[in-house]
């Protein structure tokens, strides 16, 4: 790990991407808090829909007061005697527990009969609290309070309620008050609601206590990192503590598809049309799907689902020990995966050519999808809600920021590389190379060019006799002066060859330009003249004792030449070659013999005119087969002042 950090430490793009992502996350938390949580919750709905199990659930059977029941038995509310008979028929069919998702608020005739049926079968009753909407007590008397001396901190205080008629009493009563999301879906249910100093459990919790024989619960904070922030413990809870979130809510598990629950019409139960053994020792949830009773809620499976589905899911999740929860380690997990994502992006960004920078945002998107997949797997298989939206937002912003920064860095590096490349190669050649892929093929063309060779005579002896630093200073001054003059006349320094330079006019790669041969011939001659005049202030004068004075010989010629790149893709060179280049180099060699510092070939003389040039005659140049007419430019150099 330390080696990995050392490799990432100098990579400023990753660090700056981390800062940008952190600031973006902080900004969204301040400007629009909760929107990432909302995305996370809605993505959880998708997971529930995709992973919901469709297998018959026989431990919990639904007795439904549906539309057919209302047609056959009569409109709701049914007489208390009919309701009592429903309780007795369910018990007769062998049910182990009865849970009512119904509040019996009004006192009606036959109240005693229903109360007796409820007491005989220890049915679990329901009540409703006004938790977030406000309100005043309106009916009945709340029941089923836990044996707590006071209501603990995480649970909310209710302002009103709808409870059962005072005569309908049960040891187990649970509230059916949901926690509505911003989109109206039910994803959480308060485990306990407080009212006037007493604590009232949720219907599912009350049913689970009745079924497990648990009489007393205790609220504790989660101890280990894999515990929920709060847990409900008890001596008889079969699968251990029940996890709650920071507000004291159960997260509803929608693991079972609504079609998994076996539903019986209440009219069939009243008529004794229950399949034999179906309700034997089963928990029975009595509720309604009839449209007229207005008990519909929004769930991940539909915007108008029966309200009893929430309690069915809560109860079966408690039975299986798979109530989803967010462990205390979740923030550390999210921080860790965000950091790992950033490190992965940093490593990809350092790959350079093997991983283009414009793919960094795409890699970040893949990381976000992977986080969602991991979250979905933990959620559906292990009932762990670890969260993914915050680290995914961080990674996404970091990926985009690092992609932009890496692109900017690449542009800066490429510009810097081009500047260096153009200082070692002719600028037009460097510009052409940066836009092409490496190749081992010959890329050259023949053009009409003007060539100037300039060589410092006696420089080898000077280097042998003088310190290297002094010789390097003379050479640097010569190269700098020559470059400035050649470029001012529109030429390009093609190469520095020891103590000589090769300059070319009209040798750019690509098609022929509009510059005429006469024009670039004249400009090359002008450069030769200016260079001879300027070099007088560059070369040492007088010469060091015992050495021949340094002087400059120049040869210029105009004619056809081939310019291009040669060699393997792994090691290439740019050259200008041909008869014209050879003639210019031979003219430099003859400047000492003919005692003229500037010699001109017949090709250039033909373009600029022989006027002003002095004919030196015809010579067979070294290595050439055809004699060549040579001209000299009569340069008059003013003597230096002592």
C-alpha positions in Angstrom: 0.0 0.0 0.0 2.8 2.4 0.8 4.4 1.7 -2.6 1.1 2.5 -4.2 0.8 5.8 -2.4 4.3 6.7 -3.3 3.5 6.1 -7.0 0.3 8.2 -6.7 1.8 11.0 -4.6 3.4 13.0 -7.4 0.3 12.7 -9.6 -1.2 16.1 -8.9 -4.2 15.5 -11.2 -5.5 12.8 -8.8 -5.0 15.1 -5.8 -6.8 18.0 -7.5 -9.5 15.7 -8.7 -10.0 14.7 -5.0 -10.3 18.3 -4.0 -12.8 19.2 -6.7 -14.9 16.1 -5.9 -14.8 16.9 -2.2 -15.9 20.5 -2.8 -18.6 19.5 -5.2 -20.0 17.0 -2.6 -19.9 19.6 0.1 -21.7 22.1 -2.2 -24.5 19.7 -3.0 -24.8 18.8 0.7 -25.3 22.5 1.5 -27.4 23.6 -1.5 -29.6 20.5 -2.1 -29.3 18.2 0.9 -31.0 14.9 0.7 -31.2 14.5 -3.1 -28.5 11.9 -3.1 -30.4 10.0 -0.5 -33.5 10.3 -2.6 -31.7 8.8 -5.6 -30.4 6.0 -3.4 -33.9 5.2 -2.0 -35.5 5.2 -5.5 -32.7 3.0 -6.8 -33.5 0.7 -3.9 -37.1 0.4 -5.2 -35.7 -0.8 -8.5 -33.6 -3.4 -6.6 -36.7 -4.7 -4.8 -38.6 -5.0 -8.0 -35.8 -6.8 -9.7 -35.0 -9.2 -6.9 -38.4 -9.8 -5.3 -39.1 -13.5 -4.7 -42.2 -15.0 -6.1 -42.7 -18.1 -3.9 -45.7 -19.0 -1.9 -45.6 -17.6 1.6 -47.6 -20.0 3.8 -46.4 -18.7 7.2 -48.4 -15.5 6.9 -51.8 -15.7 5.2 -53.8 -12.6 4.2 -57.6 -12.5 4.9 -58.8 -9.8 2.6 -61.9 -7.7 2.9 -62.1 -7.3 -0.8 -64.7 -6.1 -3.2 -66.3 -9.6 -3.4 -66.6 -9.7 0.4 -68.4 -6.3 0.4 -70.8 -7.6 -2.2 -71.6 -10.8 -0.5 -71.5 -9.8 3.2 -72.5 -6.1 2.9 -70.9 -2.7 3.0 -68.2 -1.9 5.6 -68.3 -1.5 8.6 -69.8 -4.9 9.2 -71.8 -5.6 12.3 -69.7 -6.5 15.3 -71.3 -9.9 15.3 -70.0 -10.5 11.8 -66.6 -9.3 12.7 -66.6 -11.6 15.8 -67.6 -14.5 13.6 -64.7 -13.8 11.3 -62.3 -14.0 14.2 -63.8 -17.2 15.4 -63.8 -18.8 11.9 -60.1 -17.9 11.5 -59.3 -19.5 14.9 -61.4 -22.5 14.0 -59.3 -23.0 10.8 -56.3 -23.4 13.0 -54.6 -20.0 12.8 -51.8 -19.5 15.3 -52.1 -15.7 15.4 -54.5 -13.0 14.1 -53.2 -9.5 13.3 -55.8 -6.8 12.4 -54.8 -4.0 10.0 -58.1 -2.4 11.0 -59.0 0.1 13.7 -62.3 -0.4 15.4 -62.9 3.2 16.5 -66.7 3.5 17.0 -68.7 1.7 19.7 -71.4 -0.4 18.1 -73.9 -2.9 19.1 -72.4 -6.3 19.8 -69.2 -4.8 21.1 -68.9 -7.4 23.9 -69.1 -10.3 21.4 -66.2 -8.9 19.3 -64.2 -8.1 22.5 -64.7 -11.6 23.7 -63.5 -13.1 20.4 -60.4 -10.8 20.5 -59.6 -11.8 24.1 -60.0 -15.5 23.5 -57.7 -15.5 20.5 -55.2 -12.8 21.7 -55.6 -11.0 18.4 -53.2 -8.1 17.7 -55.1 -4.9 17.1 -54.1 -1.7 15.2 -54.1 2.0 16.0 -53.0 5.1 14.1 -51.0 8.0 15.4 -50.6 11.5 13.9 -46.8 11.6 13.9 -45.8 14.2 11.3 -49.2 15.6 10.3 -50.2 16.9 13.7 -53.7 16.6 15.2 -55.7 16.0 18.4 -57.0 12.8 20.0 -60.2 11.9 18.2 -61.4 8.4 19.1 -60.7 5.4 21.4 -57.9 4.8 23.8 -54.4 3.9 22.8 -53.3 0.5 24.0 -50.4 -2.0 24.0 -47.8 0.4 25.4 -44.4 -1.1 26.1 -43.2 -1.4 29.7 -40.8 1.5 29.4 -40.5 4.1 32.1 -40.1 6.9 29.5 -39.9 7.3 25.7 -36.3 7.1 24.5 -34.8 9.9 22.3 -34.8 8.5 18.8 -38.6 8.0 18.7 -41.0 10.7 17.6 -43.8 12.2 19.6 -47.3 11.9 18.3 -49.9 14.7 18.6 -53.0 12.7 17.9 -54.4 9.2 17.3 -57.2 7.0 16.2 -57.5 4.1 18.6 -59.9 1.2 19.2 -63.1 1.4 21.2 -62.4 1.2 24.9 -64.2 -2.1 25.2 -61.9 -3.7 22.5 -58.8 -4.4 24.5 -55.8 -6.6 23.7 -52.4 -7.1 25.3 -50.8 -6.6 21.9 -51.7 -3.4 19.9 -49.5 -1.9 17.3 -49.6 1.3 15.3 -50.0 1.4 11.5 -48.4 4.8 11.0 -46.0 4.8 8.1 -43.1 7.2 7.4 -43.9 8.6 3.9 -41.0 9.4 1.6 -40.9 12.6 -0.4 -42.5 10.8 -3.4 -45.2 9.2 -1.2 -43.7 5.7 -1.1 -43.5 3.9 2.2 -39.9 2.7 2.9 -39.7 3.1 6.6 -42.1 2.5 9.6 -41.4 3.9 13.0 -40.7 1.0 15.3 -42.1 2.9 18.3 -44.2 6.1 18.5 -44.4 8.1 21.8 -47.5 9.7 23.1 -47.9 11.3 26.6 -44.8 9.6 27.9 -45.7 6.1 26.7 -44.2 4.1 23.9 -46.3 2.2 21.4 -44.8 -0.4 19.0 -45.6 -0.8 15.3 -48.2 -3.4 14.3 -45.5 -5.7 12.8 -43.4 -5.5 16.0 -46.4 -6.1 18.2 -47.3 -9.2 16.1 -43.8 -10.4 16.3 -43.8 -10.0 20.1 -47.1 -11.9 20.3 -45.8 -14.7 18.1 -42.4 -15.1 19.8 -43.8 -14.7 23.3 -41.6 -11.7 24.0 -43.1 -9.6 26.8 -40.5 -6.9 27.2 -38.1 -5.1 24.8 -35.1 -3.0 25.5 -33.6 -0.3 23.3 -29.8 -0.2 22.9 -27.3 1.5 20.8 -25.4 -0.7 18.3 -22.0 -1.7 19.6 -20.1 -3.2 16.8 -19.5 -1.5 13.4 -21.8 -4.0 11.8 -24.7 -3.2 14.2 -27.4 -0.8 13.4 -27.4 2.6 15.1 -30.2 1.3 17.4 -31.4 -2.2 18.2 -34.4 -3.7 20.0 -33.4 -6.6 22.2 -35.4 -9.1 24.1 -35.0 -12.5 25.9 -37.2 -14.4 23.5 -36.4 -12.8 20.2 -35.6 -16.0 18.1 -33.1 -14.4 15.7 -31.5 -11.7 17.9 -31.9 -8.0 18.0 -34.1 -6.1 15.6 -32.2 -3.3 13.8 -33.4 0.3 13.6 -32.0 3.4 11.8 -31.0 6.6 13.5 -34.6 7.8 13.7 -35.8 4.6 15.3 -37.4 3.3 12.1 -37.7 -0.1 10.6 -36.6 -0.2 6.9 -39.3 -2.1 5.1 -38.1 -5.1 3.2 -39.9 -5.6 0.0 -38.0 -8.9 -0.6 -41.2 -10.9 -1.1 -43.3 -10.1 -4.2 -46.9 -9.1 -3.3 -48.0 -12.1 -5.4 -46.1 -14.4 -2.9 -48.7 -13.9 -0.2 -51.7 -16.2 -0.2 -54.8 -14.2 0.0 -58.3 -15.5 1.1 -61.4 -13.5 0.7 -63.1 -12.7 4.0 -66.4 -13.9 2.5 -64.9 -17.3 1.9 -63.6 -17.5 5.5 -67.0 -16.5 6.9 -68.7 -19.1 4.7 -66.2 -21.8 5.8 -64.7 -22.1 2.3 -61.1 -22.3 3.6 -58.9 -25.0 2.1 -58.1 -27.6 4.8 -54.8 -27.0 6.6 -54.1 -23.7 4.9 -54.4 -21.7 8.1 -53.0 -24.4 10.4 -50.6 -22.6 12.8 -50.2 -19.7 10.3 -50.2 -16.1 11.2 -53.2 -14.4 9.7 -53.2 -10.7 8.7 -56.7 -9.3 8.3 -56.9 -6.2 6.1 -58.6 -4.7 3.1 -57.9 -4.2 -0.6 -61.4 -2.9 -1.3 -61.2 0.4 -3.1 -64.0 2.0 -1.1 -62.1 1.5 2.2 -59.3 3.9 1.1 -56.5 1.7 2.5 -54.1 2.1 -0.4 -50.4 3.1 -0.3 -47.6 3.6 -2.8 -45.0 0.8 -2.8 -42.1 -0.1 -5.1 -44.5 -2.4 -6.9 -47.3 0.1 -7.5 -48.7 3.5 -6.7 -52.0 2.1 -5.4 -51.2 -1.1 -3.3 -53.0 -2.5 -0.3 -51.8 -1.0 3.0 -51.6 -4.4 4.6 -48.6 -5.2 2.3 -46.3 -3.1 4.5 -47.2 -5.1 7.6 -46.9 -8.4 5.8 -43.4 -7.5 4.6 -42.3 -6.3 8.1 -43.6 -9.4 9.8 -42.1 -11.9 7.4 -38.8 -10.0 7.4 -38.7 -10.3 11.2 -39.5 -14.0 11.1 -36.6 -14.5 8.7 -34.3 -12.2 10.5 -33.7 -10.1 7.4 -34.9 -6.7 8.3 -32.8 -4.4 6.2 -30.6 -1.9 8.0 -27.7 0.5 7.6 -24.7 -0.6 9.8 -22.6 1.9 11.7 -19.7 1.0 9.4 -21.6 2.3 6.3 -20.0 5.8 6.4 -16.5 4.2 6.6 -17.4 1.8 3.8 -18.6 4.7 1.6 -15.4 6.6 2.3 -13.3 3.6 1.6 -14.9 2.8 -1.7 -14.8 6.4 -2.7 -11.0 6.5 -1.9 -10.5 3.2 -3.8 -12.4 4.6 -6.8 -10.2 7.7 -6.7 -7.0 5.6 -6.6 -8.3 3.5 -9.5 -8.9 6.6 -11.5 -5.5 7.9 -10.6 -3.8 4.7 -11.8 -5.8 4.7 -15.0 -4.9 8.4 -15.6 -1.2 7.5 -15.3 -1.5 4.8 -18.0 -1.2 7.5 -20.7 -1.4 6.0 -24.1 -2.9 2.7 -23.0 -5.9 4.5 -21.4 -7.0 7.7 -23.1 -7.9 10.5 -20.8 -11.3 11.0 -22.3 -12.3 7.5 -21.0 -11.8 8.6 -17.3 -15.4 9.9 -17.0 -16.6 6.6 -18.6 -14.5 4.6 -16.1 -16.0 6.7 -13.3 -19.5 5.8 -14.6 -18.6 2.1 -14.7 -17.4 2.5 -11.0 -20.8 4.1 -10.1 -22.6 1.2 -11.7 -20.4 -1.3 -9.9 -21.2 0.4 -6.6 -24.9 0.2 -7.3 -24.5 -3.5 -8.1 -22.6 -4.2 -4.9 -25.2 -2.2 -3.0 -28.0 -4.2 -4.6 -26.3 -7.5 -3.9 -25.7 -6.7 -0.2 -29.3 -5.4 0.1 -31.0 -8.3 -1.5 -28.9 -11.1 -0.1 -27.7 -9.8 3.3 -30.3 -7.2 4.1 -27.4 -4.6 4.4 -28.1 -1.1 3.2 -24.6 0.1 2.8 -25.3 3.1 0.5 -23.8 4.0 -2.9 -25.0 7.4 -4.0 -22.6 9.6 -2.1 -19.4 7.7 -3.1 -20.8 7.3 -6.6 -21.3 11.1 -6.8 -17.8 11.6 -5.5 -16.3 9.2 -8.0 -18.3 10.6 -10.9 -17.3 14.2 -10.2 -13.7 13.1 -9.6 -13.7 11.2 -12.9 -15.0 14.2 -14.9 -12.6 16.5 -13.1 -9.6 14.3 -13.6 -10.6 13.7 -17.2 -10.6 17.5 -17.8 -7.5 18.1 -15.8 -5.7 15.2 -17.4 -6.7 16.5 -20.8 -5.4 19.9 -19.9 -2.2 18.3 -18.6 -1.9 16.3 -21.8 -2.3 19.5 -23.9 0.3 21.3 -21.8 2.7 18.3 -22.1 2.0 18.0 -25.8 2.7 21.8 -26.3 5.8 21.5 -24.2 6.9 18.4 -26.2 6.2 20.2 -29.5 8.3 23.2 -28.3 11.2 20.9 -27.5 10.6 18.9 -30.7 10.6 22.0 -32.9 13.8 23.1 -31.3 15.5 20.0 -32.5 13.7 19.7 -35.8 12.4 22.3 -38.2 9.2 23.7 -36.8 7.1 22.7 -39.9 8.4 19.2 -39.6 7.7 19.0 -35.9 4.1 20.4 -36.5 3.6 17.6 -39.1 4.9 14.9 -36.9 2.6 15.7 -33.9 -0.4 15.1 -36.1 0.8 11.8 -37.5 1.1 8.3 -36.1 4.6 6.8 -36.0 5.5 4.9 -39.2 8.4 3.0 -40.6 7.7 4.0 -44.2 9.6 6.7 -46.2 7.8 10.0 -46.0 9.6 12.3 -48.4 9.0 14.5 -51.4 11.2 16.3 -54.0 11.0 20.0 -54.1 12.8 23.0 -55.5 14.8 24.4 -52.6 17.5 26.7 -51.7 20.3 25.4 -49.4 22.9 27.2 -47.4 25.8 25.5 -45.7 27.9 27.5 -43.2 31.0 26.0 -41.5 33.5 27.5 -39.1 37.0 26.9 -40.4 39.8 26.0 -38.1 37.3 25.2 -35.3 38.7 21.6 -34.7 42.1 23.0 -33.8 40.5 25.7 -31.7 38.6 23.0 -29.7 41.8 21.0 -29.2 43.7 24.0 -27.8 41.0 25.8 -25.8 38.8 24.7 -22.8 35.6 22.9 -23.7 33.5 25.6 -22.0 35.1 28.3 -24.3 34.6 26.3 -27.4 31.0 25.6 -26.4 30.3 29.3 -25.9 31.6 30.1 -29.4 29.5 27.4 -30.9 26.4 28.4 -29.0 26.9 32.0 -30.2 27.3 30.9 -33.8 24.2 28.7 -33.7 22.1 31.4 -32.1 23.2 34.1 -34.6 22.7 31.8 -37.6 19.2 30.7 -36.4 18.1 34.3 -35.9 19.3 35.4 -39.3 18.0 32.4 -41.3 14.6 32.6 -39.7 14.4 36.3 -40.3 14.9 35.5 -44.0 12.2 32.8 -44.0 14.5 29.8 -43.9 14.7 26.9 -41.6 17.7 25.5 -39.8 17.6 21.9 -41.0 20.5 20.6 -38.9 23.5 21.5 -36.7 26.3 19.3 -37.9 29.3 19.7 -35.6 30.6 23.3 -36.2 28.4 23.7 -39.3 24.7 24.5 -40.0 22.5 23.4 -42.9 19.6 25.8 -43.7 16.9 25.2 -46.2 14.3 27.5 -47.9 11.0 26.0 -49.3 11.8 22.6 -47.7 8.6 22.3 -45.6 6.8 18.9 -45.8 3.7 18.8 -47.9 2.8 20.3 -51.3 4.7 23.0 -53.1 4.1 26.5 -51.7 3.5 29.7 -53.6 7.0 31.0 -52.9 8.9 31.2 -56.2 12.4 29.8 -56.7 13.8 33.3 -57.4 12.4 34.5 -54.1 13.8 31.9 -51.8 17.1 31.9 -53.8 17.4 35.6 -53.1 16.5 35.2 -49.5 19.0 32.5 -49.0 21.8 34.7 -50.5 20.7 37.5 -48.2 21.0 35.3 -45.2 24.5 34.2 -46.2 25.5 37.9 -46.6 24.0 38.9 -43.2 25.5 35.9 -41.5 29.0 36.7 -42.7 28.6 40.3 -41.5 27.2 39.3 -38.1 29.7 36.5 -37.5 32.5 39.1 -37.2 31.3 40.0 -33.7 30.9 36.4 -32.7 34.1 34.6 -33.5 37.1 35.4 -31.3 39.3 38.2 -32.6 42.2 38.2 -32.5 42.7 34.4 -32.5 44.4 32.9 -29.5 48.1 32.6 -29.7 49.4 29.8 -31.9 46.0 29.3 -33.6 44.7 30.1 -37.0 41.9 32.7 -36.9 38.4 31.3 -37.0 36.4 32.2 -40.1 33.2 31.3 -41.7 32.7 29.6 -45.1 29.3 29.6 -46.7 28.0 27.8 -49.8 24.5 28.4 -51.2 22.7 26.7 -54.1 19.2 26.3 -55.5 17.8 23.2 -57.1 15.8 20.0 -56.6 16.2 18.1 -53.3 14.3 15.4 -51.4 13.1 16.3 -47.9 11.5 13.8 -45.5 11.7 11.3 -42.7 13.6 8.0 -42.9 14.2 5.0 -40.7 12.2 2.7 -38.4 9.2 4.1 -36.4 11.2 3.5 -33.3 14.2 5.7 -34.5 13.8 8.1 -37.4 15.6 11.1 -38.7 14.6 14.0 -40.9 16.9 14.9 -43.8 17.3 17.0 -46.9 19.4 15.2 -49.5 20.2 15.4 -53.2 22.6 17.0 -55.7 21.7 20.5 -54.5 22.7 19.8 -50.9 25.9 18.1 -52.0 26.9 21.1 -54.2 26.3 23.5 -51.3 28.5 21.4 -49.0 31.3 21.2 -51.6 31.2 25.0 -52.1 31.9 25.5 -48.4 35.0 23.3 -48.7 36.2 25.5 -51.6 35.8 28.8 -49.8 39.3 28.6 -48.3 40.9 27.6 -51.6 39.2 30.4 -53.6 39.7 32.9 -50.8 36.0 34.0 -50.9 33.8 33.5 -47.8 30.6 33.1 -49.8 30.4 30.8 -52.9 27.3 30.5 -55.0 26.2 27.6 -57.2 25.1 28.1 -60.8 21.5 27.1 -59.9 21.1 30.0 -57.5 23.0 32.4 -59.8 20.5 31.6 -62.6 17.6 32.7 -60.3 19.1 35.8 -58.8 21.1 36.9 -61.9 24.9 36.9 -62.4 25.0 40.7 -61.8 26.8 41.4 -58.6 28.4 37.9 -58.6 31.9 37.2 -59.6 32.5 34.2 -61.8 35.1 31.9 -60.5 35.0 29.4 -63.4 34.0 25.8 -63.8 35.1 23.2 -61.4 34.6 19.4 -61.0 33.5 19.3 -57.4 34.6 16.4 -55.2 32.3 13.4 -55.7 30.5 15.0 -58.7 30.7 13.7 -62.4 29.7 17.0 -64.1 31.7 20.2 -63.9 29.9 23.0 -62.1 30.1 26.8 -62.6 30.9 28.6 -59.3 30.3 32.2 -58.5 31.5 34.3 -55.5 29.8 37.1 -53.8 32.3 39.9 -53.3 31.7 40.5 -49.6 33.3 43.7 -48.2 33.6 43.4 -44.4 34.5 46.5 -42.4 37.6 46.1 -40.3 37.1 45.7 -36.6 38.1 48.5 -34.3 40.9 47.7 -31.9 
